Amino acid sequence: MADNAYGIVQIDGNSWQIEEGMVRSLLFAGTKKALLVDTGFGKGSIKDTAESLTDKPIMLVNSHADGDHVGCNGQFAEAYMHPAEFAGYQEACPDGAIARPLWEGDSIDLGGRVFEVILIPGHTPGSIALLDRENRILVSGDSISESPIFMFGKTRSLNAYIHSMQKLMALSGAFDQVYPSHGPCPLEKDRIGKLIDFAGCVLRGEVEGTDPPYDLPAKLYRGDGAAFFYPEIGGQA
């Protein structure tokens, strides 16, 4: 049964956005199984909600292990993510599903629909994107967004992020739209170039940050089509 903690947006006959306030999970169904990307803050039963939308067995994949993406992981037996997220996941969700590895280049075959795993460190060390070449979409987690991207803290690297976005840019002939975890969805792929350009400006100290709208150990840097929460310039790479 669907949980009223969530809003459901149907993308097509076999794809759904599951909205929980400011964070989004995504559900894709194939002929053999379904893929749930992330479980949100954990304020409801996302498992019941996903099972109300598809009768296929559900595979849980986490784009990364920040708390607002793993909140309902305990409702599942297993959660797949890049192993670089395992330590952060144990801290964020100690009673969650057993972590299983997803590696760069792995494929998730749902039956009639395949997602490729792409490692994109920067926002977190093991952030991943999922590429569906046939349907020409990229699931990006937090790494591509119209909303400000969190880039402060010991596990985050704006330098690594730029290289990851350049990696996605090189693959951009394979997709047209991006499905992010926050903010408007979908986004056009030209957002990636804007993020690369502005992240470089921030990293080189060419822009001035402003105070964030809520208490964070970072400044808000906002440019054309891109925004980051990032430490005072010179504080982190």
N, CA, C and O of each residue as an XYZ file, in Angstrom:
948
protein
N       0.848     -1.199      0.000
C       0.000      0.000      0.000
C       0.876      1.239      0.000
O       1.854      1.298      0.745
N       0.547      2.227     -0.818
C       1.317      3.463     -0.879
C       1.226      4.214      0.445
O       0.203      4.158      1.126
N       2.280      4.906      0.801
C       2.381      5.654      2.050
C       2.184      7.129      1.726
O       2.795      7.646      0.791
N       1.325      7.818      2.504
C       1.061      9.223      2.202
C       2.220     10.145      2.569
O       2.113     11.361      2.412
N       3.335      9.577      3.061
C       4.543     10.376      3.239
C       5.157     10.759      1.892
O       6.031     11.623      1.826
N       4.697     10.114      0.824
C       5.313     10.277     -0.489
C       4.329     10.822     -1.512
O       3.126     10.567     -1.456
N       4.886     11.581     -2.449
C       4.154     11.959     -3.641
C       4.678     11.142     -4.808
O       5.887     10.947     -4.930
N       3.807     10.672     -5.652
C       4.188      9.822     -6.782
C       3.995     10.598     -8.078
O       2.929     11.161     -8.327
N       5.029     10.619     -8.892
C       4.947     11.198    -10.232
C       5.284     10.085    -11.215
O       6.400      9.567    -11.205
N       4.338      9.717    -12.056
C       4.595      8.666    -13.038
C       5.308      9.265    -14.243
O       4.815     10.207    -14.864
N       6.477      8.709    -14.569
C       7.276      9.184    -15.698
C       6.775      8.553    -16.984
O       6.580      9.239    -17.987
N       6.568      7.238    -16.951
C       5.991      6.491    -18.062
C       5.362      5.235    -17.471
O       5.183      5.145    -16.257
N       5.025      4.263    -18.320
C       4.309      3.092    -17.826
C       5.089      2.249    -16.844
O       4.495      1.456    -16.113
N       6.420      2.396    -16.803
C       7.256      1.559    -15.940
C       8.297      2.361    -15.147
O       9.317      1.813    -14.729
N       8.040      3.650    -14.944
C       9.005      4.500    -14.237
C       8.257      5.512    -13.373
O       7.238      6.063    -13.788
N       8.776      5.750    -12.162
C       8.127      6.648    -11.225
C       9.150      7.473    -10.443
O      10.235      6.991    -10.117
N       8.787      8.717    -10.151
C       9.478      9.521     -9.139
C       8.725      9.360     -7.825
O       7.501      9.488     -7.791
N       9.440      9.083     -6.752
C       8.859      8.991     -5.420
C       9.407     10.163     -4.624
O      10.574     10.170     -4.232
N       8.555     11.157     -4.387
C       8.984     12.423     -3.803
C       8.726     12.443     -2.299
O       7.628     12.131     -1.839
N       9.749     12.812     -1.550
C       9.633     12.936     -0.089
C      10.200     14.291      0.310
O      11.370     14.410      0.674
N       9.348     15.307      0.234
C       9.832     16.642      0.545
C      10.872     17.089     -0.461
O      10.576     17.229     -1.648
N      12.091     17.312      0.010
C      13.142     17.859     -0.839
C      14.025     16.785     -1.469
O      15.001     17.116     -2.142
N      13.707     15.518     -1.268
C      14.546     14.452     -1.825
C      13.680     13.507     -2.660
O      12.492     13.325     -2.396
N      14.304     12.922     -3.661
C      13.582     12.081     -4.616
C      14.226     10.707     -4.709
O      15.450     10.591     -4.779
N      13.403      9.671     -4.710
C      13.818      8.330     -5.094
C      13.209      8.033     -6.458
O      12.258      8.693     -6.879
N      13.755      7.048     -7.136
C      13.285      6.700     -8.472
C      13.063      5.196     -8.558
O      13.838      4.413     -8.009
N      12.011      4.804     -9.243
C      11.674      3.395     -9.406
C      11.511      3.093    -10.894
O      10.769      3.775    -11.600
N      12.214      2.064    -11.358
C      12.152      1.636    -12.749
C      11.843      0.143    -12.772
O      12.500     -0.634    -12.078
N      10.854     -0.267    -13.557
C      10.474     -1.671    -13.626
C      10.801     -2.249    -14.990
O      10.564     -1.612    -16.016
N      11.346     -3.459    -15.000
C      11.556     -4.216    -16.214
C      10.639     -5.422    -16.222
O       9.670     -5.476    -15.465
N      10.938     -6.384    -17.070
C      10.110     -7.590    -17.123
C      10.481     -8.613    -16.058
O       9.685     -9.497    -15.740
N      11.708     -8.495    -15.496
C      12.169     -9.467    -14.501
C      12.202     -8.898    -13.088
O      11.874     -9.599    -12.131
N      12.592     -7.644    -12.950
C      12.679     -7.043    -11.624
C      12.593     -5.529    -11.749
O      12.579     -4.979    -12.850
N      12.536     -4.874    -10.605
C      12.470     -3.421    -10.561
C      13.686     -2.878     -9.812
O      14.264     -3.556     -8.963
N      14.055     -1.660    -10.141
C      15.191     -0.976     -9.532
C      14.685      0.234     -8.767
O      14.054      1.119     -9.345
N      14.961      0.276     -7.463
C      14.675      1.449     -6.635
C      15.991      2.154     -6.345
O      16.909      1.560     -5.780
N      16.080      3.411     -6.730
C      17.288      4.198     -6.498
C      17.045      5.106     -5.297
O      16.309      6.089     -5.387
N      17.673      4.763     -4.167
C      17.646      5.528     -2.914
C      16.330      5.374     -2.163
O      15.304      5.004     -2.734
N      16.390      5.674     -0.846
C      15.218      5.469      0.011
C      14.854      6.689      0.853
O      14.045      6.576      1.773
N      15.436      7.859      0.556
C      14.999      9.092      1.180
C      15.375      9.234      2.639
O      16.285      8.576      3.143
N      14.633     10.128      3.309
C      14.904     10.453      4.714
C      14.498      9.332      5.657
O      15.080      9.200      6.733
N      13.523      8.530      5.285
C      13.061      7.447      6.147
C      11.831      7.785      6.950
O      11.624      7.213      8.020
N      11.000      8.704      6.468
C       9.825      9.131      7.225
C       8.596      8.258      6.993
O       7.590      8.411      7.685
N       8.667      7.347      6.030
C       7.531      6.483      5.727
C       8.001      5.097      5.340
O       9.129      4.708      5.642
N       7.145      4.362      4.679
C       7.525      3.041      4.181
C       7.673      3.119      2.664
O       6.701      2.978      1.920
N       8.897      3.346      2.227
C       9.112      3.414      0.782
C       9.007      2.028      0.154
O       8.683      1.908     -1.027
N       9.274      0.993      0.923
C       9.131     -0.366      0.397
C       7.677     -0.648      0.033
O       7.396     -1.145     -1.058
N       6.746     -0.332      0.945
C       5.335     -0.525      0.645
C       4.915      0.311     -0.551
O       4.147     -0.146     -1.397
N       5.417      1.532     -0.620
C       5.055      2.416     -1.722
C       5.548      1.866     -3.047
O       4.800      1.843     -4.025
N       6.806      1.420     -3.093
C       7.350      0.857     -4.324
C       6.595     -0.403     -4.733
O       6.320     -0.617     -5.913
N       6.262     -1.238     -3.743
C       5.553     -2.488     -4.051
C       4.116     -2.232     -4.491
O       3.501     -3.098     -5.114
N       3.574     -1.064     -4.179
C       2.231     -0.729     -4.668
C       2.257     -0.301     -6.135
O       1.218     -0.257     -6.792
N       3.453      0.013     -6.644
C       3.595      0.487     -8.017
C       4.011     -0.609     -8.990
O       3.743     -0.505    -10.187
N       4.657     -1.653     -8.497
C       5.111     -2.745     -9.358
C       5.004     -4.072     -8.627
O       5.163     -4.139     -7.408
N       4.734     -5.125     -9.385
C       4.697     -6.457     -8.783
C       6.012     -7.209     -8.977
O       6.107     -8.388     -8.637
N       7.026     -6.536     -9.520
C       8.324     -7.171     -9.735
C       9.171     -7.098     -8.462
O       9.038     -6.145     -7.694
N      10.044     -8.091     -8.225
C      10.951     -8.015     -7.077
C      11.842     -6.789     -7.202
O      12.295     -6.452     -8.296
N      12.091     -6.127     -6.086
C      12.767     -4.831     -6.104
C      14.215     -4.957     -5.663
O      14.505     -5.505     -4.600
N      15.116     -4.449     -6.481
C      16.536     -4.326     -6.161
C      16.791     -2.887     -5.721
O      16.469     -1.948     -6.450
N      17.368     -2.711     -4.534
C      17.685     -1.381     -4.023
C      19.125     -1.015     -4.363
O      20.055     -1.767     -4.072
N      19.295      0.142     -4.979
C      20.613      0.702     -5.253
C      20.681      2.095     -4.636
O      19.751      2.888     -4.786
N      21.767      2.392     -3.949
C      21.991      3.732     -3.412
C      22.985      4.481     -4.278
O      24.085      3.998     -4.545
N      22.584      5.672     -4.713
C      23.492      6.510     -5.496
C      24.698      6.926     -4.674
O      25.786      7.127     -5.214
N      24.505      7.055     -3.376
C      25.563      7.310     -2.397
C      24.932      7.156     -1.019
O      23.740      6.867     -0.918
N      25.702      7.342      0.031
C      25.231      6.950      1.360
C      24.935      8.119      2.292
O      24.923      7.926      3.508
N      24.697      9.313      1.779
C      24.241     10.397      2.648
C      22.911     10.016      3.287
O      22.136      9.245      2.721
N      22.656     10.567      4.474
C      21.505     10.149      5.260
C      20.167     10.318      4.587
O      19.249      9.539      4.845
N      20.025     11.326      3.720
C      18.746     11.556      3.055
C      18.532     10.636      1.849
O      17.559     10.792      1.111
N      19.437      9.684      1.654
C      19.310      8.718      0.563
C      19.203      7.272      1.063
O      18.926      6.364      0.280
N      19.421      7.061      2.352
C      19.438      5.701      2.900
C      18.471      5.522      4.069
O      18.548      4.522      4.783
N      17.562      6.478      4.273
C      16.736      6.494      5.477
C      15.824      5.293      5.652
O      15.522      4.907      6.781
N      15.375      4.691      4.539
C      14.508      3.512      4.620
C      15.227      2.231      4.213
O      14.580      1.227      3.914
N      16.547      2.255      4.198
C      17.285      1.051      3.802
C      16.999     -0.143      4.701
O      17.086     -1.291      4.265
N      16.657      0.129      5.957
C      16.368     -0.958      6.876
C      15.133     -1.764      6.510
O      14.899     -2.828      7.083
N      14.342     -1.276      5.567
C      13.162     -2.004      5.117
C      13.495     -3.079      4.078
O      12.620     -3.832      3.652
N      14.769     -3.143      3.675
C      15.211     -4.081      2.650
C      16.303     -4.990      3.212
O      16.971     -4.641      4.185
N      16.477     -6.151      2.595
C      17.511     -7.085      3.041
C      18.894     -6.679      2.542
O      19.882     -6.847      3.257
N      18.975     -6.144      1.317
C      20.253     -5.810      0.700
C      20.163     -4.449      0.027
O      19.111     -4.054     -0.475
N      21.287     -3.739      0.026
C      21.392     -2.457     -0.667
C      22.698     -2.455     -1.447
O      23.762     -2.725     -0.890
N      22.616     -2.154     -2.719
C      23.799     -2.150     -3.580
C      24.313     -0.723     -3.732
O      23.545      0.215     -3.948
N      25.639     -0.582     -3.612
C      26.291      0.723     -3.729
C      27.764      0.489     -4.011
O      28.254     -0.634     -3.892
N      28.468      1.547     -4.385
C      29.910      1.387     -4.578
C      30.575      1.172     -3.221
O      30.201      1.830     -2.250
N      31.549      0.273     -3.130
C      32.177     -0.005     -1.837
C      32.853      1.203     -1.182
O      33.066      1.197      0.030
N      33.193      2.228     -1.950
C      33.740      3.443     -1.337
C      32.727      4.128     -0.426
O      33.089      5.018      0.344
N      31.452      3.718     -0.508
C      30.405      4.262      0.365
C      30.163      3.419      1.608
O      29.426      3.844      2.497
N      30.760      2.244      1.693
C      30.420      1.330      2.785
C      30.652      1.941      4.171
O      29.801      1.809      5.051
N      31.789      2.606      4.374
C      32.085      3.172      5.693
C      31.088      4.266      6.041
O      30.576      4.302      7.160
N      30.805      5.159      5.096
C      29.823      6.218      5.338
C      28.434      5.661      5.556
O      27.662      6.190      6.354
N      28.118      4.593      4.846
C      26.810      3.960      5.007
C      26.649      3.360      6.403
O      25.592      3.492      7.019
N      27.680      2.711      6.892
C      27.617      2.125      8.234
C      27.395      3.206      9.288
O      26.702      2.979     10.279
N      27.982      4.374      9.072
C      27.807      5.488     10.013
C      26.414      6.096      9.896
O      25.786      6.411     10.908
N      25.929      6.262      8.671
C      24.645      6.912      8.454
C      23.468      6.006      8.754
O      22.403      6.477      9.153
N      23.653      4.706      8.564
C      22.528      3.764      8.655
C      23.003      2.448      9.273
O      23.035      1.427      8.585
N      23.374      2.453     10.559
C      23.977      1.261     11.165
C      23.056      0.048     11.196
O      23.534     -1.084     11.277
N      21.751      0.261     11.135
C      20.800     -0.860     11.163
C      20.149     -1.083      9.801
O      19.076     -1.678      9.703
N      20.807     -0.602      8.763
C      20.240     -0.708      7.431
C      20.486     -2.049      6.785
O      21.048     -2.963      7.388
N      20.046     -2.146      5.526
C      20.238     -3.367      4.753
C      21.719     -3.693      4.615
O      22.565     -2.803      4.704
N      22.032     -4.956      4.398
C      23.417     -5.375      4.165
C      23.916     -4.737      2.878
O      23.249     -4.804      1.846
N      25.091     -4.117      2.937
C      25.666     -3.454      1.773
C      26.306     -4.478      0.836
O      27.096     -5.318      1.265
N      25.959     -4.396     -0.422
C      26.530     -5.243     -1.461
C      27.217     -4.355     -2.497
O      26.776     -3.228     -2.717
N      28.296     -4.838     -3.143
C      29.076     -3.965     -4.024
C      28.494     -3.808     -5.429
O      28.020     -4.765     -6.041
N      28.547     -2.592     -5.905
C      28.377     -2.269     -7.317
C      29.672     -1.623     -7.781
O      30.197     -0.731     -7.113
N      30.188     -2.063     -8.912
C      31.463     -1.571     -9.409
C      31.278     -0.787    -10.702
O      30.309     -0.986    -11.434
N      32.204      0.086    -10.962
C      32.263      0.785    -12.245
C      32.159     -0.224    -13.387
O      32.895     -1.210    -13.427
N      31.241      0.031    -14.310
C      31.082     -0.854    -15.455
C      30.093     -1.982    -15.262
O      29.748     -2.659    -16.231
N      29.618     -2.213    -14.024
C      28.580     -3.217    -13.818
C      27.306     -2.821    -14.556
O      27.044     -1.638    -14.773
N      26.523     -3.817    -14.937
C      25.231     -3.586    -15.565
C      24.125     -4.164    -14.693
O      24.276     -5.243    -14.120
N      23.022     -3.446    -14.596
C      21.840     -3.898    -13.869
C      20.765     -4.183    -14.907
O      20.213     -3.259    -15.505
N      20.469     -5.459    -15.122
C      19.520     -5.890    -16.153
C      18.176     -6.172    -15.485
O      18.032     -7.136    -14.734
N      17.198     -5.318    -15.771
C      15.874     -5.472    -15.193
C      14.971     -6.360    -16.041
O      13.852     -6.679    -15.640
N      15.458     -6.759    -17.212
C      14.626     -7.450    -18.194
C      14.026     -6.417    -19.131
O      13.033     -5.767    -18.804
N      14.640     -6.271    -20.302
C      14.174     -5.268    -21.250
C      14.642     -3.867    -20.949
O      14.318     -2.936    -21.687
N      15.403     -3.695    -19.874
C      15.937     -2.381    -19.510
C      17.224     -2.581    -18.727
O      17.250     -3.322    -17.744
N      18.303     -1.913    -19.168
C      19.617     -2.106    -18.569
C      20.175     -0.753    -18.132
O      20.115      0.227    -18.875
N      20.718     -0.715    -16.919
C      21.396      0.466    -16.404
C      22.877      0.139    -16.199
O      23.214     -0.892    -15.618
N      23.747      1.009    -16.671
C      25.188      0.867    -16.493
C      25.645      1.718    -15.313
O      25.184      2.847    -15.142
N      26.541      1.183    -14.509
C      27.055      1.880    -13.329
C      28.285      2.703    -13.723
O      29.231      2.189    -14.320
N      28.248      3.998    -13.373
C      29.355      4.907    -13.661
C      29.796      5.536    -12.343
O      28.994      6.176    -11.664
N      31.047      5.362    -11.981
C      31.582      5.948    -10.749
C      31.893      7.426    -10.983
O      32.624      7.779    -11.908
N      31.324      8.287    -10.129
C      31.533      9.732    -10.263
C      31.872     10.345     -8.894
O      31.048     11.063     -8.328
N      33.067     10.077     -8.356
C      33.436     10.634     -7.051
C      33.487     12.153     -7.078
O      33.656     12.772     -8.129
N      33.339     12.731     -5.904
C      33.391     14.180     -5.755
C      32.420     14.607     -4.672
O      32.837     15.066     -3.609
N      31.123     14.458     -4.932
C      30.135     14.741     -3.886
C      30.349     13.796     -2.714
O      30.320     14.224     -1.560
N      30.562     12.525     -2.993
C      31.079     11.550     -2.030
C      32.051     10.647     -2.788
O      32.034     10.630     -4.018
N      32.898      9.894     -2.079
C      33.907      9.082     -2.781
C      33.320      8.011     -3.691
O      33.925      7.663     -4.705
N      32.146      7.485     -3.342
C      31.574      6.403     -4.122
C      30.273      6.761     -4.820
O      29.474      5.879     -5.136
N      30.055      8.047     -5.063
C      28.850      8.438     -5.803
C      28.831      7.759     -7.165
O      29.859      7.647     -7.833
N      27.646      7.307     -7.567
C      27.505      6.681     -8.875
C      26.380      7.351     -9.653
O      25.465      7.943     -9.080
N      26.477      7.240    -10.974
C      25.373      7.548    -11.870
C      24.960      6.253    -12.557
O      25.747      5.310    -12.640
N      23.738      6.209    -13.043
C      23.205      5.037    -13.731
C      22.733      5.464    -15.114
O      21.895      6.357    -15.242
N      23.269      4.830    -16.141
C      22.989      5.205    -17.522
C      22.102      4.163    -18.201
O      22.445      2.982    -18.256
N      20.980      4.608    -18.706
C      20.071      3.785    -19.506
C      20.205      4.265    -20.953
O      19.579      5.246    -21.352
N      21.022      3.566    -21.724
C      21.306      4.012    -23.097
C      20.074      3.922    -23.998
O      19.852      4.803    -24.829
N      19.282      2.882    -23.844
C      18.143      2.712    -24.743
C      17.120      3.823    -24.570
O      16.586      4.343    -25.549
N      16.847      4.186    -23.313
C      15.881      5.249    -23.036
C      16.534      6.621    -22.917
O      15.852      7.624    -22.704
N      17.865      6.660    -23.056
C      18.644      7.897    -23.133
C      18.456      8.792    -21.904
O      18.241      9.998    -22.017
N      18.544      8.151    -20.709
C      18.477      8.920    -19.468
C      19.671      8.575    -18.585
O      20.242      7.488    -18.669
N      20.026      9.528    -17.744
C      21.071      9.350    -16.745
C      20.490      9.663    -15.375
O      19.937     10.744    -15.171
N      20.607      8.737    -14.437
C      20.219      8.957    -13.042
C      21.465      9.435    -12.310
O      22.474      8.731    -12.275
N      21.401     10.630    -11.725
C      22.636     11.299    -11.290
C      22.849     11.392     -9.794
O      23.901     11.864     -9.364
N      21.882     10.955     -8.969
C      22.042     11.204     -7.537
C      22.115     12.695     -7.270
O      21.361     13.474     -7.854
N      23.028     13.097     -6.383
C      23.172     14.515     -6.028
C      24.150     15.262     -6.919
O      24.262     16.482     -6.804
N      24.854     14.582     -7.791
C      25.991     15.197     -8.478
C      25.596     16.165     -9.581
O      26.388     17.031     -9.953
N      24.384     16.034    -10.110
C      23.859     16.992    -11.077
C      22.534     17.490    -10.521
O      21.657     16.692    -10.189
N      22.385     18.801    -10.419
C      21.186     19.349     -9.798
C      21.068     20.824    -10.116
O      22.067     21.503    -10.353
N      19.826     21.320    -10.119
C      19.609     22.760    -10.148
C      19.751     23.341     -8.750
O      20.054     24.525     -8.598
N      19.533     22.518     -7.727
C      19.703     22.940     -6.335
C      21.184     22.979     -5.987
O      21.985     22.315     -6.646
N      21.572     23.753     -4.951
C      22.983     23.772     -4.545
C      23.467     22.385     -4.129
O      22.782     21.668     -3.399
N      24.647     22.022     -4.599
C      25.240     20.717     -4.325
C      26.184     20.843     -3.135
O      27.030     21.736     -3.104
N      26.043     19.960     -2.164
C      26.881     20.001     -0.967
C      28.292     19.521     -1.327
O      28.485     18.389     -1.770
N      29.274     20.413     -1.127
C      30.664     20.093     -1.443
C      31.586     20.515     -0.300
O      32.686     21.014     -0.535
N      31.139     20.314      0.920
C      31.984     20.582      2.084
C      32.002     19.343      2.961
O      31.084     18.524      2.917
N      33.047     19.214      3.751
C      33.211     18.039      4.601
C      34.356     17.176      4.120
O      34.775     17.277      2.967
N      34.862     16.329      4.997
C      36.119     15.621      4.749
C      36.038     14.612      3.612
O      37.074     14.246      3.056
N      34.844     14.148      3.245
C      34.764     13.135      2.185
C      34.499     13.729      0.810
O      34.425     12.985     -0.168
N      34.355     15.045      0.705
C      33.959     15.651     -0.558
C      35.140     16.373     -1.209
O      35.993     16.937     -0.523
N      35.175     16.347     -2.522
C      36.267     16.984     -3.258
C      35.729     17.642     -4.519
O      35.207     16.965     -5.405
N      35.858     18.966     -4.599
C      35.405     19.671     -5.791
C      36.312     19.364     -6.979
O      35.848     19.332     -8.118
N      37.572     19.143     -6.728
C      38.498     18.779     -7.804
C      38.087     17.437     -8.423
O      38.001     17.321     -9.645
N      37.834     16.426     -7.586
C      37.382     15.126     -8.096
C      36.042     15.269     -8.810
O      35.799     14.613     -9.823
N      35.186     16.117     -8.286
C      33.875     16.337     -8.891
C      33.996     16.843    -10.326
O      33.292     16.368    -11.217
N      34.883     17.802    -10.546
C      35.065     18.347    -11.897
C      35.473     17.241    -12.866
O      34.939     17.152    -13.971
N      36.416     16.402    -12.451
C      36.854     15.306    -13.326
C      35.709     14.319    -13.586
O      35.593     13.785    -14.689
N      34.872     14.076    -12.585
C      33.729     13.179    -12.780
C      32.726     13.767    -13.762
O      32.175     13.046    -14.594
N      32.486     15.063    -13.670
C      31.555     15.691    -14.610
C      32.129     15.698    -16.034
O      31.384     15.573    -17.007
N      33.430     15.843    -16.149
C      34.058     15.744    -17.472
C      33.892     14.328    -18.032
O      33.709     14.147    -19.236
N      33.955     13.350    -17.167
C      33.719     11.959    -17.567
C      32.298     11.791    -18.108
O      32.097     11.148    -19.139
N      31.314     12.368    -17.413
C      29.934     12.288    -17.888
C      29.746     13.072    -19.178
O      28.989     12.658    -20.056
N      30.424     14.190    -19.295
C      30.344     14.970    -20.535
C      30.807     14.136    -21.727
O      30.230     14.216    -22.812
N      31.845     13.340    -21.518
C      32.348     12.494    -22.602
C      31.345     11.411    -22.996
O      31.411     10.879    -24.104
N      30.414     11.081    -22.090
C      29.391     10.079    -22.358
C      28.051     10.698    -22.774
O      27.076      9.974    -22.973
N      27.994     12.011    -22.905
C      26.713     12.692    -23.050
C      26.021     12.411    -24.382
O      24.842     12.728    -24.538
N      26.730     11.826    -25.341
C      26.070     11.403    -26.565
C      25.127     10.238    -26.356
O      24.346      9.904    -27.246
N      25.192      9.604    -25.170
C      24.372      8.423    -24.885
C      23.090      8.751    -24.127
O      22.271      7.859    -23.904
N      22.893     10.013    -23.723
C      21.678     10.363    -22.986
C      21.244     11.783    -23.327
O      22.040     12.605    -23.783
N      19.965     12.049    -23.096
C      19.400     13.367    -23.371
C      18.972     14.096    -22.106
O      19.077     15.319    -22.016
N      18.484     13.328    -21.124
C      17.962     13.941    -19.912
C      18.594     13.317    -18.675
O      19.067     12.181    -18.691
N      18.582     14.108    -17.598
C      19.170     13.706    -16.326
C      18.073     13.704    -15.262
O      17.276     14.637    -15.162
N      18.057     12.625    -14.468
C      17.110     12.514    -13.356
C      17.883     12.683    -12.047
O      18.542     11.747    -11.594
N      17.806     13.880    -11.430
C      18.533     14.143    -10.191
C      17.725     13.767     -8.953
O      16.537     13.456     -9.038
N      18.396     13.802     -7.800
C      17.742     13.481     -6.527
C      17.072     14.674     -5.876
O      16.241     14.503     -4.985
N      17.417     15.877     -6.301
C      16.867     17.092     -5.704
C      16.513     18.085     -6.805
O      17.126     18.088     -7.873
N      15.522     18.923     -6.535
C      15.185     19.982     -7.469
C      14.386     19.488     -8.658
O      13.922     18.348     -8.670
N      14.223     20.346     -9.662
C      13.418     19.979    -10.835
C      13.935     18.716    -11.521
O      15.134     18.440    -11.533
N      13.001     17.963    -12.086
C      13.328     16.696    -12.755
C      12.354     16.495    -13.910
O      11.146     16.634    -13.722
N      12.859     16.168    -15.112
C      14.269     15.953    -15.453
C      14.979     17.259    -15.769
O      14.357     18.314    -15.889
N      16.314     17.160    -15.901
C      17.146     18.256    -16.348
C      17.724     17.926    -17.716
O      17.901     16.758    -18.060
N      18.016     18.958    -18.487
C      18.699     18.755    -19.758
C      20.186     18.532    -19.500
O      20.727     19.019    -18.508
N      20.839     17.804    -20.384
C      22.230     17.425    -20.153
C      23.201     18.595    -20.250
O      24.343     18.471    -19.807
N      22.786     19.726    -20.813
C      23.699     20.871    -20.873
C      24.018     21.432    -19.493
O      24.936     22.238    -19.343
N      23.263     21.007    -18.490
C      23.568     21.385    -17.102
C      24.981     20.949    -16.713
O      25.636     21.623    -15.918
N      25.454     19.838    -17.259
C      26.759     19.300    -16.874
C      27.868     20.285    -17.213
O      28.757     20.520    -16.393
N      27.829     20.867    -18.414
C      28.845     21.839    -18.795
C      28.837     23.061    -17.899
O      29.896     23.596    -17.573
N      27.660     23.511    -17.497
C      27.554     24.658    -16.599
C      28.164     24.341    -15.233
O      28.833     25.181    -14.631
N      27.928     23.127    -14.758
C      28.497     22.720    -13.474
C      30.018     22.641    -13.544
O      30.703     23.067    -12.614
N      30.545     22.106    -14.628
C      32.007     22.029    -14.788
C      32.614     23.424    -14.773
O      33.580     23.684    -14.056
N      32.042     24.314    -15.567
C      32.604     25.661    -15.688
C      32.576     26.398    -14.353
O      33.564     27.013    -13.952
N      31.436     26.329    -13.669
C      31.327     27.099    -12.428
C      32.130     26.454    -11.306
O      32.711     27.165    -10.486
N      32.176     25.136    -11.249
C      33.005     24.474    -10.230
C      34.466     24.878    -10.389
O      35.167     25.071     -9.396
N      34.926     25.007    -11.622
C      36.288     25.458    -11.848
C      36.505     26.868    -11.338
O      37.546     27.166    -10.753
N      35.523     27.744    -11.557
C      35.630     29.117    -11.044
C      35.714     29.129     -9.524
O      36.510     29.869     -8.947
N      34.887     28.304     -8.875
C      34.909     28.232     -7.410
C      36.249     27.701     -6.927
O      36.839     28.260     -6.003
N      36.731     26.637     -7.537
C      37.979     26.018     -7.100
C      39.160     26.976     -7.259
O      40.086     26.954     -6.449
N      39.134     27.812     -8.290
C      40.221     28.778     -8.524
C      40.054     30.063     -7.722
O      40.900     30.952     -7.811
N      38.987     30.179     -6.945
C      38.779     31.362     -6.118
C      38.352     32.585     -6.889
O      38.657     33.709     -6.490
N      37.640     32.384     -8.003
C      37.265     33.493     -8.870
C      35.893     34.082     -8.544
O      35.492     35.082     -9.141
N      35.174     33.473     -7.607
C      33.850     33.969     -7.242
C      33.777     34.115     -5.725
O      34.527     33.472     -4.990
N      32.871     34.964     -5.274
C      32.716     35.217     -3.845
C      31.466     34.522     -3.343
O      30.398     34.632     -3.944
N      31.605     33.814     -2.249
C      30.466     33.137     -1.662
C      29.650     34.044     -0.773
O      30.125     35.089     -0.328
N      28.414     33.639     -0.516
C      27.528     34.356      0.389
C      27.146     33.432      1.539
O      27.359     32.221      1.474
N      26.580     34.015      2.586
C      26.144     33.195      3.712
C      25.013     32.267      3.265
O      24.124     32.696      2.530
N      25.035     31.008      3.695
C      23.987     30.063      3.297
C      22.665     30.411      3.959
O      22.647     31.124      4.963
N      21.554     29.918      3.412
C      20.242     30.244      3.984
C      19.969     29.544      5.310
O      19.011     29.897      5.997
N      20.779     28.570      5.685
C      20.674     27.932      6.993
C      22.083     27.601      7.461
O      23.046     27.729      6.706
N      22.190     27.174      8.710
C      23.494     27.050      9.369
C      24.308     25.903      8.765
O      23.986     24.730      8.957
N      25.351     26.256      8.044
C      26.260     25.285      7.448
C      27.685     25.795      7.575
O      27.907     27.006      7.558
N      28.664     24.892      7.703
C      30.075     25.321      7.738
C      30.602     25.541      6.326
O      31.608     24.953      5.929
N      29.912     26.395      5.573
C      30.251     26.598      4.169
C      29.628     27.895      3.696
O      28.768     28.462      4.370
N      30.057     28.362      2.546
C      29.446     29.479      1.853
C      28.631     28.947      0.675
O      28.848     27.828      0.209
N      27.698     29.760      0.207
C      26.929     29.429     -0.977
C      27.543     30.151     -2.173
O      27.665     31.376     -2.178
N      27.924     29.381     -3.176
C      28.458     29.919     -4.419
C      27.448     29.617     -5.520
O      27.123     28.459     -5.781
N      26.959     30.674     -6.161
C      25.913     30.496     -7.164
C      26.313     31.187     -8.459
O      26.723     32.347     -8.457
N      26.190     30.457     -9.570
C      26.523     31.002    -10.873
C      25.452     30.665    -11.886
O      24.327     30.338    -11.508
N      25.777     30.738    -13.159
C      24.840     30.470    -14.238
C      24.552     28.971    -14.320
O      25.367     28.201    -14.827
N      23.387     28.569    -13.819
C      22.991     27.170    -13.910
C      23.724     26.239    -12.980
O      23.701     25.026    -13.193
N      24.383     26.764    -11.942
C      25.147     25.919    -11.022
C      25.224     26.598     -9.660
O      25.234     27.824     -9.558
N      25.278     25.766     -8.607
C      25.429     26.291     -7.255
C      26.049     25.222     -6.369
O      25.764     24.032     -6.507
N      26.903     25.673     -5.456
C      27.575     24.754     -4.536
C      27.609     25.354     -3.144
O      27.797     26.561     -2.986
N      27.427     24.511     -2.129
C      27.821     24.838     -0.767
C      29.261     24.345     -0.620
O      29.536     23.153     -0.758
N      30.163     25.264     -0.344
C      31.597     24.953     -0.374
C      32.277     25.793      0.701
O      31.813     26.894      0.995
N      33.366     25.303      1.297
C      34.058     26.089      2.337
C      34.583     27.416      1.801
O      34.625     27.642      0.591
N      34.975     28.276      2.710
C      35.641     29.511      2.308
C      36.741     29.174      1.314
O      37.450     28.183      1.493
N      36.894     29.970      0.283
C      37.865     29.687     -0.768
C      39.251     29.446     -0.156
O      39.727     30.214      0.680
N      39.866     28.374     -0.593
C      41.168     27.993     -0.056
C      41.074     26.971      1.043
O      42.097     26.455      1.493
N      39.833     26.652      1.504
C      39.688     25.738      2.625
C      39.644     24.275      2.270
O      39.797     23.425      3.148
N      39.434     23.951      0.987
C      39.238     22.550      0.629
C      39.390     22.408     -0.877
O      39.048     23.327     -1.622
N      39.896     21.271     -1.333
C      40.004     21.005     -2.753
C      39.158     19.822     -3.155
O      39.130     19.454     -4.329
